[in-house]
Structure formats: structure tokens, C-alpha cells
Amino acid sequence: DESMRSMLLELLERRYDTASTVFCTQYAKKDWHQRLGSGVHADAIMDRIVHNTVWVDTGSHNMREHSTMNQ
């Protein structure tokens, strides 16, 4: 919702160029903007996320599925 987007934007703004922020998600990068509401806040959040970013793709292996099968 709008309050969460505002909080996330404020957090990213304070940390930008001074500290690292790690995002762990199961959602594809191409879907992030839409999931953030596709508005002005989404634009600003994505702008701060995509610059100076190191992406680590762990593949499509589902560890939840893997751990359930081994029990």
C-alpha cells in the first residue's frame, strides 16, 4: 500500500550510496515495478534499486519444494 511504498522509498533514500540493501524475492525483476504500484513511488524506488546493483540469480530451484520432499 501507499504507506509501505513511502517507507521503502525513505529507507532506500537514506541508504543510497552509503550502505548496502539486500532484496530476496521470488518475483522476477520485470514484475517489480508493477508490484510496487506502477506509480511515481514505484519509479523512484526502482530507480534506487537498479543503479549500482549486483544481481545474484539462484536459478529456478524451489527450496521449499526440495525441503518438503526430503522429510
C-alpha positions as CSV (number, residue, x, y, z in Angstrom):
1,D,0.0,0.0,0.0
2,E,1.0,3.7,-0.2
3,S,2.4,3.8,3.4
4,M,4.7,0.8,2.7
5,R,5.9,2.3,-0.6
6,S,6.7,5.6,1.2
7,M,8.6,3.8,3.9
8,L,10.5,1.7,1.4
9,L,11.4,4.8,-0.6
10,E,12.6,6.6,2.6
11,L,14.7,3.6,3.6
12,L,16.3,3.4,0.2
13,E,16.9,7.1,0.1
14,R,18.7,7.1,3.4
15,R,20.9,4.1,2.4
16,Y,21.6,5.1,-1.2
17,D,25.4,5.4,-1.8
18,T,26.1,4.8,1.9
19,A,25.0,1.3,2.8
20,S,24.0,-2.0,1.1
21,T,20.5,-3.2,0.9
22,V,19.7,-6.8,0.1
23,F,16.4,-7.9,-1.5
24,C,15.5,-11.5,-1.5
25,T,12.4,-12.3,-3.7
26,Q,10.8,-15.0,-5.7
27,Y,9.4,-12.4,-8.1
28,A,11.0,-11.7,-11.5
29,K,12.8,-8.3,-11.9
30,K,10.5,-7.4,-14.7
31,D,7.5,-7.6,-12.4
32,W,8.8,-5.4,-9.5
33,H,7.6,-2.1,-10.9
34,Q,4.0,-3.3,-11.2
35,R,4.1,-5.0,-7.8
36,L,5.2,-1.7,-6.3
37,G,2.1,0.0,-7.7
38,S,3.4,1.3,-11.0
39,G,3.2,4.9,-9.9
40,V,5.6,7.7,-9.1
41,H,6.8,6.0,-5.9
42,A,7.4,2.8,-7.9
43,D,9.5,4.7,-10.4
44,A,11.6,6.3,-7.6
45,I,12.0,3.0,-5.7
46,M,13.1,1.2,-8.9
47,D,15.5,4.0,-9.8
48,R,17.3,3.5,-6.5
49,I,17.3,-0.3,-6.7
50,V,18.6,-0.8,-10.3
51,H,21.5,1.6,-10.1
52,N,24.8,0.3,-8.6
53,T,23.2,-3.2,-8.2
54,V,24.7,-6.6,-8.2
55,W,22.1,-9.2,-9.1
56,V,22.5,-12.8,-7.9
57,D,20.3,-15.2,-9.6
58,T,20.0,-18.5,-7.7
59,G,18.0,-20.2,-10.5
60,S,14.6,-21.6,-10.5
61,H,15.1,-24.3,-7.9
62,N,12.4,-24.1,-5.3
63,M,14.0,-24.9,-1.9
64,R,10.6,-25.1,-0.1
65,E,9.6,-27.9,-2.5
66,H,13.0,-29.5,-2.0
67,S,12.8,-29.5,1.8
68,T,9.3,-30.9,1.8
69,M,10.3,-33.8,-0.4
70,N,13.2,-34.8,1.9
71,Q,11.0,-35.0,5.1
